[in-house]
Structures are given as C-alpha cells and as structure tokens.
Amino acid sequence: MTGIVFEIQRFCIRDGSGIRTCVFMKGCPLRCPWCHNPEGISPIPQKDKFGRLYGTEMSAEEVYAAAAKDKHYYDFSGGGVTFTGGEPLAQADFLAATAKLLKRDGISVAVETSGFASVSDVEKVLPYIDGVLFDIKNSDGRKLKATVGADKDVIMRNLKIFASAGMPVTLRCPVILGFNDGDGHFDAVGKLARETENVIAVELLPYHSLGADKCDRLGMERREFPELSESDIKRAATAVRAYFDNVKVM
C-alpha cells in the first residue's frame, strides 16, 4: 500500500499530546482561501516555480519506519503520530494501513481532519486511531459551502461518528475576520463542545499569512484576510468559554 506524503515533521508539540511526528498527506477536497498548507491540496506530486517537489510516493512501511524511530520520545511524553495534510481521510486506505503498523508497535495515532469525507472512509481508519483533531471552520452551513465547498451535514455526521467511538476529540477552529468572527459562530462552537461526547478541548487557531509565499511559488491564488488583534482573539475565546472551559489559543 502506497500513498502521497509531502512532509514528515519530527518533534511536533502542537498537534496532539506529547512529542509527536506529523505526517502531511497530499490531497484535500476543500478550497479554504486562507489555507496554510496549499501544497497539500493537489492529490499528486507537484513542483513549484523554483523546482521544489511537494509530494513523494511512500509505502505504509516507509512512513512507519520514519515515525517509529522516535518511539522512545512518544513513550515518555505521552505522544505519538498525527496524520494531517491536506486531508488525511482523502487517502483513507493508506492512512489505515500505516496506522495499523504504528498501533501494532504500541504507538498512539491521531488524525487531524476537516471531517469532510465518506462514512466508509471514516470507518476504515476508526480501528487504528486514538484521537482526532476535528476542524470546525464555520457553523453557518451556507457560508461554509460557499467559501470552502464543504457540506456541514457531512461534517457533523462524521464528528458524531468519531465522538461515539469513545476517543478524545479536540475541536480545532480557525479565527478569521470576515469569515467566522460574526453571527455567533464561536458561541456555537462552545455549545457544540459542551454537547458532544468525548470533546476534551477547543483549540483556536488565529489566522496568519504564512501560506501566501507557498501559493505564489505554486502559482495559486490566495485571498488575504485582516490580521487579528489580541482583542479579536480574546473575544472568540470568551465566547467559547461561556459554554466550555478548556479553550486554548494556539
């Protein structure tokens, strides 16, 4: 079993518990105009205008070997491996095959996902993961569909599947002026966290423009959003905390 990976980062501390290795997988069905990893959108390897290659075909065994070398760090820190992207569920068979190898070795596995995937793809990976970082981009289904191309009903269905499986769920929410800073979105996130079983935290991810250079190198358009102030971030966090206590600004 092979898949397309565009980066493997070691010693990550912001993508799940403990020290982690993050495996960035190619391919994403969404088109978020603020995307921080635009090199992960296309499902196939691609080169930028300077000739840098984004994406390499790897076997499940190769990804396992790259991640397993840091098992001692995972063991003492409570860490593991996080699959991200891109959208890792877009390569569900490869994800399941790789996660199965990691789990066989006693390595904890988490997935960061938009939740926009088929039920069958979600169910393929469920037996091999221990936690999920689940993106909640906008609680307004019409704005979500118009801006990123996602169906809110599909996302909420899959959130329920992950939560019902008994694994810890972290809701990850970008904070983006002009997209989700109004209409009670962050109040809705707090209510969702409170009402969904096994949610352990809400993480707010303030917008930044670090993906702009990548878009330029790849010849991709990118919409810029206003920079956030401390008061903007505090307002979002306060809205969530009105309903759910464990809120972190990343």
Backbone bond lengths (Angstrom), bond angles and torsions (degrees), N, CA, C in turn:
res aa  C-N    CA-C-N  psi(-1)  N-CA   C-N-CA  omega(-1)  CA-C   N-CA-C  phi
1 M - - - 1.458 - - 1.527 110.24 -
2 T 1.327 116.76 126.90 1.460 121.03 178.85 1.521 110.46 -124.08
3 G 1.329 115.14 160.83 1.449 121.91 176.73 1.515 109.19 -149.70
4 I 1.322 116.34 178.53 1.457 121.61 -178.78 1.527 108.75 -111.13
5 V 1.327 115.03 119.78 1.467 123.14 -178.50 1.518 107.96 -118.69
6 F 1.350 117.57 135.83 1.466 117.19 179.45 1.522 113.69 -107.30
7 E 1.327 117.55 -7.71 1.462 119.10 173.82 1.521 109.39 -169.44
8 I 1.320 115.28 148.34 1.461 122.41 169.68 1.522 106.86 -127.64
9 Q 1.328 116.34 116.80 1.462 121.68 -178.55 1.527 109.88 -109.08
10 R 1.309 115.89 130.56 1.464 121.30 178.09 1.519 110.37 -97.93
11 F 1.314 115.47 160.25 1.467 123.85 174.07 1.534 112.39 59.19
12 C 1.324 116.06 44.26 1.470 121.64 175.29 1.529 109.05 -86.94
13 I 1.334 116.73 143.40 1.472 120.49 -178.51 1.527 112.85 -128.69
14 R 1.338 117.59 9.26 1.465 120.57 -177.42 1.518 112.90 -118.46
15 D 1.313 117.31 11.45 1.467 120.54 -172.61 1.519 111.25 -129.22
16 G 1.328 115.33 50.19 1.451 121.67 -176.31 1.514 109.63 119.72
17 S 1.306 116.21 -179.08 1.464 120.80 -174.95 1.523 111.65 -74.68
18 G 1.342 116.38 149.73 1.450 122.34 172.87 1.516 114.10 65.50
19 I 1.326 114.51 -164.04 1.466 121.70 176.57 1.519 108.58 -83.21
20 R 1.349 115.91 132.72 1.452 118.81 -172.59 1.527 111.13 -135.60
21 T 1.311 114.72 158.01 1.454 122.44 165.62 1.517 107.44 -104.76
22 C 1.329 116.59 130.01 1.459 121.21 178.28 1.521 109.69 -103.97
23 V 1.317 115.32 127.06 1.455 122.40 178.03 1.522 107.74 -106.14
24 F 1.339 116.54 114.67 1.466 122.09 -176.41 1.527 108.76 -94.88
25 M 1.311 115.90 117.86 1.455 122.00 -173.79 1.526 110.73 -105.23
26 K 1.329 115.64 140.88 1.462 121.29 -177.24 1.524 111.33 -78.04
27 G 1.324 114.40 148.34 1.446 121.82 174.10 1.511 112.96 102.81
28 C 1.329 116.45 125.83 1.461 121.07 176.84 1.523 108.76 -149.41
29 P 1.353 117.95 133.14 1.464 119.82 -179.89 1.523 113.22 -80.53
30 L 1.339 118.14 -10.18 1.460 121.59 -177.58 1.524 110.71 -95.12
31 R 1.324 114.74 163.93 1.461 121.17 178.70 1.529 108.86 -132.71
32 C 1.316 115.67 67.03 1.465 121.05 179.94 1.529 108.80 -70.38
33 P 1.316 119.27 121.30 1.464 120.15 -174.89 1.519 114.20 -69.66
34 W 1.330 117.97 -11.26 1.471 121.77 177.22 1.533 112.03 -101.95
35 C 1.310 118.67 10.12 1.461 122.89 -168.14 1.533 112.29 -47.27
36 H 1.340 116.06 128.67 1.459 121.86 179.65 1.522 112.33 -84.44
37 N 1.344 116.57 -18.33 1.468 121.09 -179.72 1.529 109.85 -126.27
38 P 1.341 117.92 63.83 1.471 119.24 -176.40 1.521 113.29 -64.02
39 E 1.338 117.04 -19.90 1.461 120.06 176.94 1.528 111.64 -69.46
40 G 1.335 116.47 -8.86 1.456 120.81 178.31 1.508 114.61 -95.73
41 I 1.335 118.11 -1.74 1.465 120.25 -174.93 1.529 111.68 -74.75
42 S 1.313 117.15 -51.71 1.466 120.45 179.82 1.531 110.16 -65.89
43 P 1.339 117.78 139.14 1.466 119.62 -179.45 1.522 113.81 -78.93
44 I 1.319 117.72 -6.15 1.467 120.33 -175.80 1.530 109.70 -117.69
45 P 1.330 117.46 157.17 1.468 120.03 175.84 1.524 111.09 -58.26
46 Q 1.334 115.85 144.99 1.462 120.22 -179.77 1.520 109.06 -147.30
47 K 1.341 115.36 154.88 1.453 121.50 177.63 1.522 109.70 -110.69
48 D 1.344 115.50 144.60 1.457 119.03 174.07 1.517 109.68 -86.40
49 K 1.326 116.94 -178.36 1.467 120.56 -173.64 1.524 113.06 -68.84
50 F 1.335 116.31 -11.80 1.461 120.37 176.18 1.524 112.58 -98.72
51 G 1.351 116.09 2.42 1.446 120.17 177.46 1.515 114.86 90.62
52 R 1.325 117.28 2.83 1.462 118.94 178.76 1.525 109.59 -72.73
53 L 1.314 116.31 133.56 1.457 122.21 -178.75 1.520 110.47 -92.26
54 Y 1.315 115.51 129.73 1.461 122.02 173.89 1.526 108.37 -113.28
55 G 1.308 115.45 107.27 1.448 120.05 177.87 1.517 112.93 117.50
56 T 1.317 115.57 124.98 1.458 122.25 178.77 1.520 108.53 -135.68
57 E 1.323 116.42 136.79 1.461 119.49 175.38 1.527 108.90 -74.84
58 M 1.316 115.76 125.97 1.466 121.39 -179.75 1.516 109.14 -132.59
59 S 1.307 115.80 150.39 1.460 120.25 174.10 1.518 109.48 -84.47
60 A 1.328 115.66 161.52 1.460 119.92 175.62 1.523 110.33 -58.67
61 E 1.316 116.74 -36.80 1.462 121.26 -179.45 1.530 111.30 -67.08
62 E 1.330 117.64 -36.03 1.464 120.93 178.92 1.524 111.37 -68.54
63 V 1.313 117.07 -42.70 1.466 119.85 178.24 1.523 109.82 -65.81
64 Y 1.326 116.11 -42.32 1.462 119.86 176.36 1.525 111.26 -56.87
65 A 1.318 117.26 -46.82 1.464 121.25 -177.75 1.525 111.13 -62.88
66 A 1.339 116.89 -40.04 1.463 120.39 -179.76 1.525 111.09 -65.60
67 A 1.332 116.55 -37.55 1.466 120.60 -177.49 1.518 112.57 -82.33
68 A 1.325 117.20 -36.06 1.469 120.84 -173.54 1.523 112.66 -69.39
69 K 1.334 118.12 -18.38 1.470 119.94 -178.72 1.537 111.66 -62.87
70 D 1.331 117.76 -19.20 1.469 120.67 -179.66 1.524 112.23 -105.86
71 K 1.316 117.09 23.30 1.468 119.94 -176.76 1.528 112.05 -58.02
72 H 1.331 117.92 -35.45 1.464 118.86 -178.41 1.526 111.13 -65.37
73 Y 1.330 117.30 -32.18 1.467 119.91 175.84 1.532 110.67 -69.74
74 Y 1.323 116.18 -40.15 1.467 118.67 177.60 1.532 110.50 -61.94
75 D 1.332 115.02 -42.67 1.469 119.50 -174.48 1.529 111.94 -62.79
76 F 1.346 117.28 -44.19 1.466 116.88 -175.86 1.526 112.84 -83.01
77 S 1.351 117.85 -17.06 1.465 119.74 -177.87 1.523 113.83 -104.73
78 G 1.328 116.96 -6.44 1.464 119.82 -174.53 1.514 112.62 74.22
79 G 1.340 116.04 28.05 1.453 121.05 -177.47 1.516 113.53 -96.62
80 G 1.330 114.96 -152.96 1.459 119.94 -177.71 1.513 110.84 164.83
81 V 1.311 116.39 -147.66 1.462 122.83 -176.71 1.519 108.83 -119.32
82 T 1.345 115.80 134.55 1.459 121.78 175.80 1.523 109.01 -116.60
83 F 1.318 115.99 126.68 1.464 122.04 174.54 1.517 108.05 -93.82
84 T 1.334 115.13 127.51 1.453 120.95 -177.29 1.519 107.77 -141.26
85 G 1.317 118.01 -160.50 1.452 116.44 -177.97 1.508 113.17 -175.89
86 G 1.381 113.63 -139.77 1.443 127.42 14.96 1.514 114.25 53.52
87 E 1.316 113.81 -172.77 1.456 122.28 176.12 1.521 108.40 -119.71
88 P 1.339 118.44 106.31 1.470 119.82 -175.19 1.523 113.95 -60.65
89 L 1.331 117.92 -28.04 1.464 118.81 179.41 1.522 112.01 -70.76
90 A 1.333 118.08 -11.70 1.459 120.67 173.71 1.526 111.52 -69.86
91 Q 1.340 116.86 -17.06 1.472 122.47 173.58 1.532 108.14 -122.00
92 A 1.311 116.24 56.13 1.467 120.91 -170.81 1.530 112.90 -62.41
93 D 1.307 118.09 -39.41 1.472 119.87 -179.44 1.527 111.01 -64.40
94 F 1.328 116.17 -44.89 1.462 121.37 178.60 1.527 110.69 -66.13
95 L 1.318 116.47 -41.73 1.463 120.83 177.69 1.519 110.72 -59.97
96 A 1.326 117.05 -46.60 1.464 120.68 -179.29 1.524 111.30 -63.30
97 A 1.324 116.75 -42.16 1.466 120.16 -179.25 1.524 111.44 -64.10
98 T 1.331 116.67 -40.89 1.462 120.40 -179.14 1.520 111.08 -72.20
99 A 1.322 115.96 -44.31 1.466 120.04 179.59 1.522 111.33 -62.45
100 K 1.311 116.97 -34.32 1.468 120.50 178.31 1.533 110.63 -62.14
101 L 1.325 116.94 -41.14 1.462 120.55 178.00 1.531 111.09 -64.96
102 L 1.314 116.66 -41.86 1.462 120.67 179.25 1.517 111.32 -64.53
103 K 1.316 116.14 -43.81 1.466 120.55 -179.78 1.528 110.95 -64.50
104 R 1.307 116.92 -35.63 1.463 121.39 177.45 1.516 110.92 -59.81
105 D 1.341 115.77 -29.05 1.457 121.82 -179.08 1.529 111.92 -95.03
106 G 1.329 116.56 8.80 1.454 120.18 178.32 1.510 114.83 75.94
107 I 1.331 118.02 23.12 1.458 122.78 -179.51 1.528 109.59 -98.68
108 S 1.319 116.01 127.10 1.461 121.06 179.91 1.525 110.67 -69.33
109 V 1.330 116.04 141.71 1.459 121.98 -175.99 1.527 109.80 -126.26
110 A 1.323 115.89 131.85 1.469 122.16 173.80 1.521 109.01 -124.97
111 V 1.319 115.10 158.28 1.460 121.52 178.35 1.523 108.51 -129.08
112 E 1.328 115.91 132.14 1.459 120.41 169.35 1.520 107.99 -100.26
113 T 1.336 116.75 124.46 1.447 120.35 -171.96 1.519 111.93 -143.56
114 S 1.323 114.66 151.16 1.460 120.80 171.09 1.516 111.17 -78.35
115 G 1.330 116.24 -14.36 1.458 120.49 -176.84 1.511 114.44 79.10
116 F 1.332 117.45 2.38 1.458 120.44 -178.48 1.524 108.60 -93.25
117 A 1.332 115.39 89.48 1.464 122.14 -174.93 1.522 108.61 -159.97
118 S 1.309 115.61 167.25 1.464 119.91 178.34 1.524 110.31 -75.97
119 V 1.312 116.22 157.72 1.462 121.22 176.09 1.521 110.19 -59.76
120 S 1.328 116.89 -40.57 1.468 119.53 -177.46 1.521 110.90 -63.29
121 D 1.335 118.06 -37.73 1.461 120.03 178.75 1.527 111.23 -69.10
122 V 1.314 117.19 -39.02 1.467 120.06 175.62 1.524 110.15 -61.43
123 E 1.309 116.57 -45.47 1.464 120.22 -176.58 1.525 112.37 -67.91
124 K 1.328 118.17 -25.42 1.464 120.39 177.42 1.530 111.79 -64.38
125 V 1.324 116.70 -35.11 1.468 119.43 -173.55 1.526 113.00 -95.56
126 L 1.326 117.96 -18.85 1.463 121.09 -174.39 1.531 114.39 -52.38
127 P 1.334 119.60 -41.44 1.474 117.99 -177.17 1.524 114.64 -66.71
128 Y 1.336 117.38 -12.77 1.461 119.49 -170.31 1.529 113.93 -117.81
129 I 1.321 117.89 8.09 1.460 119.31 -179.51 1.522 110.37 -121.65
130 D 1.334 114.20 152.69 1.468 121.85 -175.38 1.513 112.88 -111.46
131 G 1.312 118.38 -9.25 1.451 121.06 -178.45 1.509 110.85 -169.16
132 V 1.323 115.91 158.94 1.461 120.39 -178.60 1.521 109.95 -136.03
133 L 1.336 114.89 136.15 1.461 123.44 169.93 1.523 105.34 -102.09
134 F 1.321 116.07 108.72 1.466 120.90 -166.58 1.524 109.35 -111.65
135 D 1.337 115.47 119.51 1.465 120.81 -176.44 1.531 111.43 -76.12
136 I 1.319 115.17 132.69 1.461 121.88 170.62 1.525 106.13 -121.66
137 K 1.320 115.93 101.31 1.459 120.02 -171.69 1.524 112.65 -88.16
138 N 1.316 116.69 -38.29 1.461 120.48 178.18 1.520 108.89 -160.49
139 S 1.318 116.72 134.37 1.465 121.22 179.96 1.522 112.34 -83.27
140 D 1.317 117.56 -8.07 1.465 123.19 175.97 1.526 108.06 -88.97
141 G 1.331 116.33 107.09 1.458 120.45 -174.73 1.512 113.85 -60.68
142 R 1.321 117.44 -36.63 1.466 119.91 -179.10 1.529 111.04 -68.76
143 K 1.329 116.47 -43.32 1.463 119.48 179.07 1.526 110.47 -67.14
144 L 1.326 116.85 -37.58 1.463 120.97 177.95 1.521 110.58 -60.95
145 K 1.320 116.04 -47.49 1.460 120.63 -179.44 1.522 111.69 -63.35
146 A 1.333 116.30 -44.10 1.453 120.55 -176.33 1.518 112.30 -69.06
147 T 1.328 117.10 -32.76 1.464 120.18 -173.16 1.520 113.12 -91.14
148 V 1.335 118.06 -43.42 1.471 119.73 -174.49 1.525 113.46 -117.47
149 G 1.351 117.11 -11.43 1.458 119.88 177.51 1.511 115.21 86.87
150 A 1.333 117.18 19.22 1.466 120.39 -176.98 1.522 110.99 -104.13
151 D 1.314 115.35 151.40 1.456 123.08 176.27 1.534 108.37 -97.78
152 K 1.328 116.67 116.09 1.464 120.63 -177.24 1.520 111.82 -59.42
153 D 1.330 117.82 -37.94 1.470 120.48 -177.91 1.527 110.90 -62.13
154 V 1.328 117.01 -39.46 1.468 120.91 177.93 1.522 109.88 -63.40
155 I 1.313 115.98 -44.20 1.466 120.36 -178.24 1.528 111.00 -64.45
156 M 1.324 117.72 -45.61 1.468 120.61 -179.55 1.533 111.19 -65.80
157 R 1.312 116.66 -36.25 1.470 120.36 175.93 1.521 110.58 -60.40
158 N 1.323 116.81 -45.48 1.458 120.08 -177.58 1.523 112.21 -72.74
159 L 1.318 117.54 -33.22 1.463 119.54 173.57 1.522 109.85 -58.84
160 K 1.308 117.07 -43.05 1.462 120.96 179.32 1.530 111.28 -63.02
161 I 1.335 116.93 -38.41 1.463 120.38 178.87 1.524 110.60 -63.19
162 F 1.333 116.85 -48.45 1.465 120.08 179.25 1.528 111.06 -61.89
163 A 1.328 116.41 -46.16 1.466 120.01 -177.28 1.522 111.39 -64.42
164 S 1.316 116.51 -38.08 1.470 120.72 -178.60 1.521 112.51 -71.48
165 A 1.351 116.62 -16.69 1.466 120.35 179.81 1.520 112.08 -76.80
166 G 1.337 117.05 -7.15 1.460 120.76 174.33 1.512 115.24 90.91
167 M 1.319 117.74 1.92 1.472 120.26 -179.77 1.523 110.53 -87.16
168 P 1.347 117.81 154.42 1.462 119.38 175.93 1.521 111.41 -66.37
169 V 1.328 115.26 137.66 1.464 122.70 -177.94 1.522 108.56 -119.19
170 T 1.324 116.24 127.99 1.456 122.14 171.26 1.520 107.81 -111.04
171 L 1.324 116.70 125.45 1.462 120.63 175.73 1.527 108.21 -86.41
172 R 1.325 116.37 124.91 1.469 121.73 179.65 1.522 108.60 -110.41
173 C 1.332 116.01 126.19 1.456 120.21 -171.51 1.524 110.76 -130.40
174 P 1.333 118.74 115.16 1.458 119.31 172.26 1.526 109.81 -66.58
175 V 1.317 115.42 148.40 1.469 120.82 175.41 1.522 106.46 -113.37
176 I 1.348 116.27 110.77 1.460 120.62 -170.34 1.524 109.43 -135.24
177 L 1.320 115.79 113.05 1.463 120.63 178.68 1.528 110.02 -62.93
178 G 1.328 115.62 132.85 1.451 120.30 -179.80 1.514 113.61 89.46
179 F 1.325 116.89 -6.36 1.466 120.02 177.02 1.517 111.73 -120.69
180 N 1.329 118.16 -52.43 1.472 118.21 -175.23 1.528 113.63 -135.01
181 D 1.332 116.98 18.37 1.464 118.97 -177.91 1.527 113.12 -87.32
182 G 1.316 118.02 -3.01 1.465 121.32 -179.67 1.514 112.36 -124.21
183 D 1.326 115.52 -170.35 1.469 122.89 174.61 1.520 113.53 59.34
184 G 1.325 117.53 25.28 1.464 120.06 174.60 1.511 114.66 70.56
185 H 1.357 117.41 22.02 1.467 119.25 -176.66 1.522 112.40 -60.21
186 F 1.310 117.94 -46.52 1.465 119.02 -174.51 1.529 112.12 -75.09
187 D 1.326 117.27 -25.01 1.467 119.13 168.12 1.525 109.63 -63.34
188 A 1.340 115.93 -42.36 1.462 120.38 179.32 1.521 111.63 -64.15
189 V 1.338 117.05 -36.47 1.466 120.37 176.97 1.529 110.01 -63.06
190 G 1.329 116.65 -44.04 1.462 119.78 178.31 1.515 112.22 -60.69
191 K 1.306 116.93 -43.05 1.467 120.67 178.55 1.524 110.89 -64.93
192 L 1.337 116.31 -40.30 1.464 120.06 179.23 1.516 110.33 -62.98
193 A 1.334 117.00 -43.06 1.463 120.57 178.88 1.521 110.98 -62.39
194 R 1.313 116.75 -41.04 1.463 121.15 -178.85 1.526 111.64 -67.73
195 E 1.313 116.62 -35.28 1.464 120.75 -172.14 1.516 114.08 -93.91
196 T 1.328 118.01 -10.68 1.468 121.47 -178.10 1.520 109.49 -98.35
197 E 1.327 116.34 127.96 1.460 119.32 -177.84 1.524 111.14 -66.26
198 N 1.332 114.21 147.67 1.469 123.76 174.45 1.521 114.90 69.10
199 V 1.331 118.79 12.30 1.463 119.87 171.52 1.525 108.06 -76.02
200 I 1.326 116.40 124.43 1.468 120.77 -177.11 1.527 112.63 -105.82
201 A 1.337 118.13 -19.65 1.456 120.00 -177.47 1.522 110.09 -162.98
202 V 1.331 114.22 157.09 1.466 122.02 168.24 1.519 106.76 -118.67
203 E 1.327 116.50 126.24 1.456 121.92 178.52 1.526 109.46 -111.89
204 L 1.325 116.28 124.99 1.455 121.82 177.68 1.520 109.13 -97.83
205 L 1.323 116.31 129.77 1.462 122.32 -177.23 1.529 109.09 -114.72
206 P 1.332 117.78 96.58 1.464 120.08 -179.44 1.529 111.73 -60.61
207 Y 1.318 115.14 139.72 1.454 121.32 177.95 1.529 111.40 -57.89
208 H 1.322 115.44 140.66 1.459 121.44 168.68 1.526 108.72 -142.58
209 S 1.298 116.47 165.29 1.469 121.16 -172.88 1.522 112.93 -101.75
210 L 1.331 117.52 23.55 1.461 120.01 -173.97 1.532 113.44 -67.77
211 G 1.330 117.80 -17.90 1.459 119.07 179.10 1.511 113.90 -84.07
212 A 1.337 117.73 -6.59 1.461 120.37 -174.43 1.524 112.32 -62.95
213 D 1.322 117.65 -43.49 1.465 120.49 -179.49 1.524 111.35 -63.41
214 K 1.323 116.28 -38.42 1.468 119.24 178.65 1.526 110.20 -63.03
215 C 1.331 116.63 -43.28 1.462 119.97 179.14 1.523 110.83 -59.60
216 D 1.322 115.80 -42.75 1.464 119.66 179.62 1.530 110.59 -61.92
217 R 1.322 116.54 -43.82 1.470 119.58 -178.95 1.521 111.87 -66.31
218 L 1.344 116.46 -29.16 1.458 120.60 -177.61 1.531 112.45 -94.09
219 G 1.343 117.11 -0.65 1.459 120.54 -179.28 1.507 113.27 70.69
220 M 1.335 116.47 29.90 1.461 121.97 -178.37 1.527 109.92 -106.05
221 E 1.337 115.35 145.16 1.459 119.85 175.02 1.527 109.48 -78.47
222 R 1.315 115.33 148.52 1.457 120.58 177.81 1.523 108.51 -144.24
223 R 1.307 115.66 132.49 1.464 121.03 176.73 1.524 109.22 -88.67
224 E 1.306 116.44 131.32 1.455 120.53 177.98 1.523 110.52 -92.36
225 F 1.314 115.66 145.37 1.456 122.71 178.59 1.522 109.00 -118.97
226 P 1.343 117.87 159.38 1.476 119.65 -179.52 1.524 111.32 -63.04
227 E 1.314 114.67 146.84 1.458 119.86 174.39 1.528 109.52 -68.54
228 L 1.313 116.27 146.76 1.458 121.91 -178.17 1.522 110.97 -86.74
229 S 1.319 115.82 144.13 1.456 121.18 170.64 1.523 109.00 -94.78
230 E 1.316 116.43 166.74 1.461 120.36 176.23 1.515 110.97 -59.95
231 S 1.330 116.92 -35.94 1.472 119.71 -179.92 1.526 111.59 -68.74
232 D 1.334 117.48 -33.48 1.470 120.55 176.08 1.531 110.50 -61.85
233 I 1.319 115.51 -45.60 1.464 120.39 -178.71 1.524 110.56 -67.81
234 K 1.322 115.78 -42.84 1.464 119.91 179.60 1.519 110.90 -62.28
235 R 1.317 117.55 -39.77 1.466 121.33 179.54 1.531 111.08 -62.01
236 A 1.327 117.06 -42.60 1.466 120.36 178.42 1.520 110.71 -64.75
237 A 1.331 116.83 -44.79 1.465 120.64 -179.45 1.520 111.69 -64.10
238 T 1.320 116.74 -39.99 1.466 120.58 179.56 1.522 111.04 -64.11
239 A 1.332 116.17 -39.77 1.463 119.88 179.07 1.527 111.27 -62.05
240 V 1.324 117.30 -42.90 1.465 120.07 179.15 1.525 110.45 -67.46
241 R 1.335 116.73 -42.96 1.476 120.93 -176.25 1.526 113.20 -66.24
242 A 1.303 117.44 -16.09 1.463 119.51 175.31 1.523 111.19 -63.96
243 Y 1.340 116.44 -20.11 1.467 120.92 -177.33 1.524 113.39 -122.57
244 F 1.347 117.26 -21.30 1.465 121.02 -173.22 1.520 108.13 -148.74
245 D 1.323 116.40 127.02 1.466 120.74 -168.92 1.524 115.04 -75.63
246 N 1.326 117.54 -43.04 1.470 120.38 -168.63 1.521 110.72 -83.95
247 V 1.329 115.44 85.43 1.453 122.61 -179.19 1.526 109.22 -117.28
248 K 1.325 116.31 129.74 1.466 120.87 -179.24 1.524 108.61 -122.92
249 V 1.320 115.74 138.43 1.462 121.41 172.21 1.516 107.26 -98.71
250 M 1.308 116.39 120.62 1.467 121.35 -172.73 1.533 111.24 -91.06
